[in-house]
Amino acid sequence: MRLDDLIAQRPATLSFEFFPPKTESGWTQLRATVQELSRLGPDFFSVTYGAGGTSRDRTRAAVSEIESDTGVPSMAHLTCVGHSRDEIRALLNEYAEHGICNLLALRGDPPKGQDHFEPVADGCRYASELIELIGTDGRFAATCAAFPEGHPEASARQTDWQHLIGKFEAGACLALTQCFFSAAPYFEMMTWLEQAMGSRPRIVPGIMPARSWAWAEDFVQRFCPNTQLPEAMRAVLEPLGDDDASSEAGLAYTIDMCRELLRGGAPGLHIYTLNKPDTAQRIVSALRADGLLPEPVAQS
């Protein structure tokens, strides 16, 4: 099922994200995780795409297998990095041949060793251009990324949010956010966009469960340097070190943030699983007990 059709039917969605494994044991872990989380009745799954297309075949294989085995709509990430427009059109044909109809369109990070992104000859410079190319094809629903605290390369949050408007205007039906650790930036972004667009776009918070303060500092430094770590989170996690108590406190902190997001009108959650089911299951269970997440919907 295409996500543009799916979200037209559902005011809020639950989804999970995986990465394509490199080893057979990794595939075993992923398959077990997918089966566990499919029991929660998610609306869709997504699978990431390595820098420069390094996991293209594994991403395609994972998406095809997951959707075939579970019946849950599944989405492949696709980046501009290293691909001309003709190469992207060939990829779209590959995806369509494998029954994939949902794509998360990203500019992508510069290849290793490069300081900034440069498209290849006749490549897409921005995610909005990739979304337009996908839309011209006509066989796919395109989604995009949102950055509540601004993209690391943006001069200001509002500059990046203006680019996000361009992604929606290019044809994205939905945005998934980069992870954040305080609900405030998400609500600030939504207020700004609603004022700028005259309507509220469909943007689902991406949730990365906190583990410990040391883990959070390392994660942000490596993967999302624009993301702020709030003092409230530090006060809860830093005194606990890096043990089981910290993991439990981090989970509780994450669930409380999800409650705030959903009560504030967020249209569901997109949980980054790291290919493990336990934490995601506990988040969903707690929020459904509160009546904040919809119960499973049978897939058609």
N, C-alpha and C positions, 0 to 999 in steps of 0.2 A: 504493500500500500504506500502511495506517495504521501510524504509528510504534509504537503500543502492541503491534501484532502483530509488527512487525519486531524490536523489541528482545527480545521473548520468544524469538526464534530465535537471537539473536546476543549473546554475552557482551560483545563490544566493538564499537564502531562508529567509522567515520571519516566526518566530515561537513565541509562547507564553507559559509561564509556570504557572501552578496552584498548589495549595496544596489541599489535600482531606479534606473537612469540617468534623467537629465533631458534628454539630447540624443541625436540619432541616432548620433553618433560614440560616445557612451557605451554605447548598445545594441549597437553593433558590437563594442566591447571586451568587454562582458559575454558576448555569444554566443560569442566566441572563447575566453574564459576558461572558460566552462561546458563547451565541447567538449573543451578540454585536460584539465580536471580530471575530467570524466566517464570518461576513459580510465584513471584510477586506481581505478575501481570503488568510489566512495563509497557509503555506505549511504543518505545523504540530503543534500539541500541545504536552505538556508533563505534567505529574503529579508526584509530589514528593512522597517520601516514608519515613515514620517516622523512627526514630532511633530504631534499634533493631527489625524492622518489625512491629512497633506499629500501622501503618496505612495500613498494607498490603491489607486487604479486602476492605478498603475504596479507596485505590489507584486503585485496580483492577476494582472496581465498577465504579469509576469516568472515567477511561480510556475507559472502555467498553461503558458506556453511552454517553460520548462525541463523540466517533467515530461513534456510531450508529445514534446519533441525527444530527450530522453535516456533516458526510462524510469526515471529515478532519482526516488524519492519526494521531494517538495519541500514545504516548509513556509512558510506566510505568518505574519509577525508581526502581532499584533493588540493594540492598546492600549485602555485605558479612556477615554483623553483625548477629550473632545468628543462622546461618544456616550451616548445614553440606552440603556436595555436594549432598547427596541423597535428602535432604530437598529442595535444590535449583532445582534439577531435577523434584521434585514433583510440585514445584511452576511453573516451565516452562510448565508442563502439564496443570496446572490450567489456565495459561495465554493463552495457545494455544486453550484450550476448549472455552475460552471466546472471541476468535477472535483477541487477542492481538499478534502483530508480531514485535513490536519495543520496545527495552529495553535500558535504560541508566544504564550502569553497573558501580557501585561505590563501593569502599571499605566500606565507611560509617564511621561515627564517633563512638568512643567507647561508649558503653552504659553508662547511667547516673551513676555516682559514680566510674567509672573507669578512670584512668589517661592516659592509652594508650590502643590501640587496640590489642586484642588477638583473633585469630580465635578459634571457637569451634573445637572439635575433627573432623578431616577430613573436615574442612572448608577451604575456600579460604582466603589466607592471603593478597592478593593484587587484585586490580581491574583487572589487566591483567589476573590473573587466572580465575576470574569470566567470563571475555570476552571469554577466551578459552573454558570454559565450555558451554557457550551459543552457541559459534560457532560449537562445537561438536554436539550439538542438531540439528542444521541446519534449524530450523523453524523461526528464528528471525534475525533481523538486530540489531547489538549491536553498541551503541555509548558510549562515555566516557566523563569524565570531564578533563578540562585543567585549569591550574593555572598560569596566566601570571606573578604573583608576587611570585610564588612558593607555594607549600603546606605548611601549618604552621609547619608540622613536618620535612620538608626537611632541610638539612644542608645548601643548597644553591639553588638558582633558577635553575641553570643548572642541578643539581642533579635531581630535580623534572621533568624537561623537558626531561631528559634521560628516566625517568620512563614513561613519556607520549609517547615517541617513542615506548616503549615496549607495550603500550596499542594498538597502531596502528598495530604493528607487530602481536599482538595476534588476530587481526581481527576487531577492531573498524573501522567503516566507516566514522565516524564524531566525532568531539569533541565540546562540549559546554563549555565556560569558566565560572569560578567563576566571580562574578561581580568585576569591577574595576572602578576607577573614573578619570583615565587619559589614553589616547590612547597609550602613550609611552610604557608601559610594554607589551601591546599586540604586538606592532610592533617589539619590542626587542625579544620577544619570537618567533615570526614568522621568523625573520631573522636568529636566532640561529638554529631553527629547519630545515629551508630550507638548511642551510649550512651542518648540521649534517646528514640529510636524503637524500640530493640531489634532493629533490622535495618539493613542498609546500603542507603540509597536510591541510585537510579541517577542519578548526577550526572557529566556529562561536562565536563572542563576546556575552557574557551574559550581559544584560543591566538592572541594578537596578536604576530606576530614583531617583535622589537626591531630598530630600524634604527641609531639613534645615541643618545647620551645626551641631546643637545638635543631630538631628536624625542620621546624618552620623557618628558622633563619637560613639554614642551608638550602632548603627548597626554593625560597624566594630569591636568594642570591643566584642560584643556578638557572632557574627557569622563568621567573617573572619578577625582575628587579623593580618594576614599577609598583608592585603590590606592597601596601603598607601592613605592618604587623601592629595591631592596636595594643595600647597599654593594658586594656582590660584582659586581653589574651595573655600578655606577659605575666600579669599578676596571678593568673590562675595556673599557668603551666610552668613558668621558670623555676619556682621553688620545688617542684616535684622531680626535677632531673629528667631522666630518660627511661623510666621504668614503667611497669604496668599501671601504676597509679596515674602517671602522666597520660598514658593512652586513654584511660577511662575518663579523665578530666577533659582531655581534648575532644573525645567523642561527645561528652555532655555539652561542651562549649559549642561544638558544631551543630548539635541538635537544637540548642537554644537559638542560634543564628537562623537556622532553617525555619523555626517557628515564627521568628520576627519577619522573615521574608514572606512567608505564606500568608500570615495575618495582614501584611501590608499590601497584598495583592499580586505577588509574584505568580506567574502562570505555570507553577510546577517547579520541578528540580531536575537537574542533570548531574548525576553523581559520578565522579571520577573514581573508578574502582581499583586501579592498579592490578587488575586481573585477580582480585580476591573478593569473596562475597560477604564476609562476616560483618564488616563495619557498615556496608551499604544496607544489609538486611536489618541491622539494628536501628539505623536511622529511619528507614521506612516504617518499621514496626512502631517506633515511638510516635512518629507523626501521624500514622493512621489511627493509633490509639487516641490521639488528640482530635481526630476528625479533620485534620488539616491537609491530608493527601487523599485523593479519590481512591476508592477501592478498585481492584482489578476490573478491566473491561475486556470481555471476550474479543479476541482478534477475529476479524471477518476475512 
